[in-house]
Amino acid sequence: MKKCTSTLLIVGLVLLLASCSKSSTEELEQLYTEASIGNDKVSVDPIKMEEELLDLVNEYRNSIGLEALITSEPAYKYAEDHNNYMISKNSLSHDNFEERAASIAAETNAQKISENVARFYASAEKTMDAWVASASHKQALDGDFTHTALSVQLDKDGRPYYTQIFIKID
């Protein structure tokens, strides 16, 4: 019975989890192009950027009447691994999201999972502005989630890649 329940949970998650579409990735790339025009090369501290962006996400959520998100340590490795994957492909993507979400759900008992990705933004503010300006990414920010994992990794040229995973745990 437990195996049947787990299977049903995973199937349900796959159906509910597709929050970010391919078009949203293209939309985010366009927003990046607009936001980066005129930017000089800057040095990014990924740990500081994670903290700043998570603070902005929680400030935004509080401003619209939502609770701040609690950091999920188990999900962090999945956000970090996805950044490394995007860096290795030199592209922005939600590839393998269903597998990532199923693994996170199994480890955390999550009922709902979504993610936002970005790359090359030189500040937490520009990243947050792009996510808020994108309908599908804003949907994740505004979603009924309780936990998050946010990873910022740098490629070989020092350009940041961002993966934020949103999780609802009852």
N, C-alpha and C positions, 0 to 999 in steps of 0.2 A: 504494500500500500504506500509506504514511504517513497519508493522508487517512482510509482505512478504520480504521486503528488509532486515530486521534484521535476518529473518530466513535464507535467502540466504547467508548473511554475516557469520553467525555462521557455516553453512554447509561448506562454502568455507574455513573458518578458520580451521575447523576440518581436512579437506583434506590437507591443507598446513602446519599444525602445527607439524606434527609428525617428528620432527627433530632428536630426540634422540631415538634410538632403544634399545631394551632389550640387544642386543649384546654390545652396547656402555657402558651400565652399567657394564656388565661383564668385558669389556676391562678396564674400570676405576678401578674396584676392583683389577685387576691384576697389573695395574700401581701403585695403592696404596701399594700393597704388596711389590713391588720392591722398591718404594720410602721410605717405612717406615723401611726397614731392618736396624737395628743398631740405630734407633732413641731412645733416652731416653725420658721418660715421661716429658712433658713440660707443663707449664701453658699457656693457651691461653686466650687472652682478645678478646672476639668476636667483640666488636665495633671497636677496633683497626684493627683486622683482616679484617673486612668488608672494612674499609678505604684503607688498604694496597692492598688488592686484587682488589678493584675497580680501584685504581691507576695503578696497573700492567695491568689490562685489557685495560684501556684507553691508557697507554703507548704503549702496543702491537698494538692496533688498529691504533694509530698515526704512528707507525713504518711501517705499511703496507699501509699507505695513506688513512685510514678511519678516520672519525670524532669520537671524544670522545663521549661516551654515557652520556646522561642526566639522573639523578636519577628520577625515577617515584615513588612518595610517594604512590599513590593508589595501585601499584603492590607489594609494600614491604610486606604488610600484607599477600599476597598470598605466597610469598617466605618464610616468617617466619612460616606460617601455614604448609607449605610443610615440612620444616625442623622438626617441631614438630611431624608431621605425621611419617616421616622416623625414628625419635628417638623412637617413641612409638612402631614401628615395628622392631626396631633394624636392619634396612636394607636400602640399597641405592635403590631408585626407582624413576620412573617418573609416579607413580600411579596417576590417576585422572587428568592427564595433560590436557586433552580436556576440562574438566569442569573448571579447573583453567583458561585456556586460554580464554574460552568463557566469563567468568566473568570479566577478565581483559579487554577483547575487548569491552564489554558492558560499562565498566566504563571509558575507555580511548580512545575509537574510534580507537583502534589499527587495522592495516591491517595485521600484521604478528607478531607471537609470537613464541619464542623458549625458552628452558631452559637448563642449565647445572647444574648438581648436583655432589657432592663429599662428602666424609666423612673421618675423622681421620687424615687428613694432618695437621701437626703441624706448617706449615708456609704458608703464602700467596704465596711465591715463588714455593713451592712444589705443591701446588694446581694448580697454573697457568701452571707449567711445565706439569702436568698430562693432563690438558685440551688441551694444545697445541699439546701434543703427541697423543691424541685421535682424529681420523679423524672426528667423528660426533660432538665432543665438539668443535673442532677447527672451524668447519663449522658455529656454532653459534657465536663464537668469531669473525669470518671473515664476518658475515652476514650483510645484509643491514638493520641495526637497528638504531634507534635514541635514545631510552631510555632503562633503565635497573633498576632492583631492585636486590640487593644482600643482602642476609641474612646469618649470621653465628650464629648458636645456639649450645650450648654445651649439651651433654647428661649427665646422672647422674655421669659418670666417668670423666667428663671434656673433653671429646673428641668432636671435632668440626664436625658439619654437615653444608654443604654449599648448598644453592640454589640460582642460578642467573637466573633471567628471563630477556629475551631480547625482546624488543618491537619496532615495527616500527609504528610511528604515522606521518601522513602527515600534 
